[in-house]
């Protein structure tokens, strides 16, 4: 999955170069239909060649060579591969980036100066890699959630002290005392066991917060008491990003863990999207550090005032040039970029045409008035900046 830093590197490396940008998808359930995208790609590339037929000889030859590079890259993909999305950026010198995507993207092909990056926004990681802890009284198993599954990271076990509490008391010895009863040995063993469990939990808390980073989700499953105990010992900030996985057995396979975590993460991310969009709309209405609509969002991006750009997939599809300009400005000014889904996307599209920004600071002057950013019902007033 491409990262924001990878997009920034591509933009810097290719911003002044003629680039062939190609997006494909092969998400058909029928295996027999999974090769259709190859034929569709050939049609798009042929149409692109006809579109640039009037260009100069050097431009036409550069496009022809870039198409050959992309075709060679496509030939390396196994036939009938189930591939939600695929992207490639090529120049006359070769393919600079080619990768399958875990999400479906709108197919298309473009030839021009710089890579076409806006369609790739839908595939950006939404958060830090999330982490799952499966815990019982004896061990905490940590997994990193990745697009294709979960990856085992570490197992933290409670310490086992050999010999602790193996007897119920010392036998009596003549001339001394009648012997200790078993309670002392049992208490000692129980105390050691409790201390070992606390050390295991403390280590697990440290590793969970390290792996999740400042904004990743922390999912905890396993036995009820152990999972609840671990959750309560997280820092207050981490607890805001924590969710208990009810019903996840300690013996669950990685596939089961991934399926369980995936469902919960989708729900959490959609809810987070709704909250973020509501906050942006509220900030915009109150004149705070949130602005919506294309004119004012692009204006803020142009002066480097944006901390995060938020768009919908429909905005990228319906306004490709505006979306491309917004993404390029965001990358140039080191702003974060995200694409919201679900009800959040519906609301952002309805209220602001599908684009909004969170500001680092309020610019002193705007090139478009606040009123021009409003999208009235049934009337598109995106305008131009």
ABEGO torsion letter per residue (X at the ends): XBBAAAAAAAAAAAAABBBBBBBBBBABABAAAAAAAAAAAAAAAAAAAAAAAABBAAAAAAAAAAAAAAAAAAAABBBGBBBABBBBBBBAAEBABBBBBABBBBBEBBBEBEBBAAAAAAABBABBBBBBBBBBAABBBBBBBBAAEBBBABBBBBBBBBGBGABAEBBBBBGBBAEBBAAAAAAAAAAAAAAAAAAAAAAAAAAAAAAAEAABBBBBBEBAAAAAAAAAABBAAAAAABBBBBGBBAABBAAAAAAAAAAAAAAAAAAAAAAAAAAAAAAAAAGBBBBBEAAAAAAAAAAGABABBBBBAAAAAABAAAAAAAAAAAAAAGBBBBBBBEAAAAAAAAAAGGBBBBBABBBABBABBAAAABBBBGBBAAEBX
